Amino acid sequence: MDRLSLIAVAVALIATGASAQQGPLAPGMSCRQANLLVTSRGAIVLRTGQNTYDRYVRSQAFCLSTEFTRPAWVLTADEPQCFIGYTCVDTPPSVGWLSLHDLKDLLN
């Protein structure tokens, strides 16, 4: 790699690291504040720690049509497990001991 390419890669890595640390921090909010933030915006990237974050949504409407919602709880200033909404996942939810994928296979 030439010098210019190395500088470009270094700048990209630094920018990526910095962007991961932006946004609201759940442990610094009350449970109500975190829940209202997700509810009012519909979808938001919320930090859950110094280097951890996830995208939380109000409902299935904020996920891709191929995704499913999974209930999400986070640590907040006043609650160790605060329900704030959902995350969008690729895996169908389980129904009892069968997943929706298993039920589909049984019906076909």
N, C-alpha and C positions, 0 to 999 in steps of 0.2 A: 504494500500500500504506500502511496505517496503521502507526503506530509499533510497536504490539504485534506485528503480522505480521513486521515487519523484525527485531525482537528474536527471535522464534521461529525465523526462517530462520537468523539468525546463530548461535543456540545449536545448531541442528541441524548446521550446517556444522562448528562446533567439535567437537561430539561425534563426528561421523563421522571427522574427522581424528585425534582422540585414539584411537579404537578401532582404527584401522589400525596403530597403533604398539604394540599390546599383543600378547602371545603370545611363544612361544619364538623365538629368533633363530638360524637355522642356522649362520651363520659363527662364532658363539660356541661351537658344540658340536663334538665329534668326529664323524666319519662314523658310527661305531657308535652314539653317543648319538642322533643324528638318526634313524637307521634304526630303532632300538629304540622311539623315541617314536611313530613312525608305526605300527610293527607292534603295539605294545601298545594303542594307542588305536583303531586301525582307520581313523580319519579325523581329521585335525587341520589347522588353519590354522597355517602355519609362515611366519614372516618370513624373507625371503631377503636383505633389505637394509633400509636405514633407512625407505624408503617403499614397499617391494615385499613381496608375500606371495602365497601360493597355498594351495589346499586340497590336501593329499596324502592318499592312501588306501592301505590295505594290499592291497585286491583289488577286483574288479568288484562285489562285494557291497555296497560303500559308495557306489556310483554309482547314479544313477537308471536305471530299466530301459531308457531310450532313449539312455543314454550308453555310451561305450566308455572303456577305460583306455589311457593312454599312459605309458610308462616316464618317470620323472622323476629328474633328477640335479641336485644343488644344490652350491654352494660351502660347505664346512665348514672348521673350523679346521685340519684335517689333510689334507683332500683337495680338489683343485680341482673335481672332478666326482664326487660321492658319490651312488650310487644309493640313494634313500630309499623308493621305492615308486612310486606312480602318481598321475596327475591324471585327472580325469574330463573327457572331451571329447565334443562332439557329432558329430565327424567320425569315420567308421569308419577303422580302421587300414588301411594299404596292405599288400597281399600281393604281394610282388615288384613288378612294374610295373603291376599292376591293384589298384584299391581294391576293397573288398567290395561297394561300390555298383556298380562296373563289372561285377563277376562276376555280381551279381544281374541286371543288365540283359542280360548275355550269355545267361543261363540262361532268361530269359523269352521 
